[in-house]
């Protein structure tokens, strides 16, 4: 995956946009079409205290609602730290939105004011599909894109 090209493309597409949902839709599309092992790529938005709801995504069905107390997405929303899960069967409390999912990468999404907007979730039908490089490079892209998001 060429993260330099991806970052340049996303920056150009998102330039001047501040609407979080519009930004999420663009990022989900670009990452999904760039990461060959991501079978589901999308966002869960913070919509209330300790509650995530599905946002823009690419791929099959996602879970509609995820409390902060459940699953990988909830754990990332609670902690504010990215998680790479090489084997979802080894993650206590994993929520199987799709039975085909074998591995997952979830990153928190913050705006420039430090408000948690949601989480960015990549699921793969391939075990150990995501690396620390994926997590670090995507975190940089997310920080750049969402710094002015409302």
C-alpha positions, 0 to 999 in steps of 0.5 A: 500500500502506498501511503504517500499517494493515499495521503496526497489523494485524500488531502486533495479530495478533502481540502477545505471540507469541515463536515465530519460525515463528508470527510468520513465518506471520502476517507472510507472510500479511498482507504477501502479501494487502496488497502487490498486486504480490507474487506470492510472499511468505515466509521462508527460515530459518537452519537451520545454518551458511550455510544457509537452508531454506524457512519459512512462505510464500504463493504457489507453490512456493519453493526448499527450501534456499538456501546463503548463497553463492547467489542474492538470499536468500543475498546478504542472509543473508551481508551482513545488508542488504536488496536490491531487485532490479528485474530478476532477470536482472541479478542474477548467480547469481539462483536461479529458484525460479519462472520467472515472477519478474521482480523481488525484495525480500529483507530480513534478519530479526533478533531483538532479540539480534542473531541472524539468524533468516532472510530475508523474500523478496518476489517479483513477476512484474512488473519493478521491483515493489518500492521503497525505501519497501517496504524501509524500511517492511517493515524497521521492521515486521520489527524490531518483530515479531521483537524478542522472537522465539526 
